Amino acid sequence: MIKATFLNRERIYLFGLILLAVGIPLSHIIMSIAQIILLSNWLIDKNLVSKIKLFYKNKPALIFSFIYFLHLAGLFFTSDFDYAIKDLRTKIPILFLPLVFSSSKQLSYNDIKIILRMYIASVIFGSLACSFVYLTQKIDDIRNISIFISHIRFSLNICLSICILFYYLVIKKEFNKKQSIIVSILIGWLILFIFILQSLTGIIILFLLALTYALFLVFTSHKIKTKFVVSISIVSILLLIFSLLHQYYQEYFSVKEINYSQLDSKTIQGNDYEFFIEQFGIENGNYIGLYICKKELADEWQKRSKIHIDSSDHKKQQLIVTLIRFLNSKGLRKDAEGVKSLNDKEIAAIESGYANYLYLNDFSIKAAVYRIFFEYNNYIISGATKGYSIIQRYELWKAALGIIKENFWFGVGTGDMVTAYKEQLIKMNSDLKELNIRAHNQYLSIFSAFGIIGFLVFLFSYIYPIFISKAFKSFLFVSFFIISSLSMINEDTIETQTGVTFFAFFYLIFMLFNKNSDQTSAQLSANEK
């Protein structure tokens, strides 16, 4: 054990961890200050050699840090050292945190509780602050209400906070009746806020976490009634989801067969209609390009709005296209009569960039599914991906596979990722070729950067420590592992300061310091008896 110094090194260490936990969902600056405090506290010690030996002996921490050494090895295959050094600075927590954690005094169960409570408090504060922005400011893009960090990474913090609260409420049963009510309300609020935030990543992860826990109950419960009720609930929910998706698909893509000889050629005002059926595709069960009179749209729009029809809406989209799609979504013709039928709220919505009347409902599952359908249909017709998050990811994944095919064994190196993706997107003639972006998939990013050998090293460093430390017995670690692993499917989770700190900090907290307090299987069984 490393003895506390006159400066009370142990308290500084705990304070640094608390500050880091608070900073992860709220502030890059707080995160940086916390890591400076932790590193300084670790370095100002005459026992540095002993600490490094402790790190070397701690196999889970050492193996996890291989992820950082993998990025160091990638320097041998890179040409852009400026980007590589920047990337190595970003990923410092993967090396620094295992080093500090494994060679410092092991935290007590109460220490961990304090850290997690402060973390949850910061997440709740963040959600309330974002809600205040949502209620008091005009928001053109709901993602902009996440004022501290990106909305996707904030949703990951929300999912983890829900799991922590659930653990102490249901599994550990640490609260009295009054406290349990308060914690239940907090869980309900965080679930609601994920839907307010409209983070599809967070919603899907939360659903899969619930499904995993339910399946765990089915396979581990000793009560036949519990197995039956949970099994029926799972099947019913899945059937409901699939039936809704099927219904929405039919409503969206089922259109009446067109008989061109029966179409009206003139508007009520006597102007000619234009038809662009093949070019524009389908939305809300209607052909977007049916019954369009641009002259009437322009004349009538200028009577209702100060924004010129040939300019852009607040989302930088062509306003005339937004108007046409909005009218189409309501089953209206794209002429003077269609514009006249819109109320002032709908006019303002079109100006803000809402291209479908369903999108006005922030809590509509149907609207979220329809967005995906439109992205897919528009991609098939035009190949457009800009502004469409899901299809954009599909395009980037194709680019990643192209890079992997050409650099299968060793990848392109730590620093050449952006260049490699740019060149590949140019080869594909993608409309994303001017953007400096990566795969939006951590697994593909690792594979394209370091090849199959580096990818296997990454998986080994990420998964093997779990078995050494038996962290798979920990409810909190398993919850975190599910969250981080799923997030890596559609995000480069560890490519930003927030993401990599979230990843390294909670991986180590739940694996290294909570070994004896979280025997989930035994506790769940005991709770049922």
Order of alpha helices (4+ residues) and beta strands (2+ residues): alpha-alpha-alpha-alpha-alpha-alpha-alpha-alpha-alpha-alpha-alpha-alpha-alpha-beta-beta-alpha-alpha-alpha-alpha-alpha-alpha-alpha-alpha-alpha-alpha-alpha
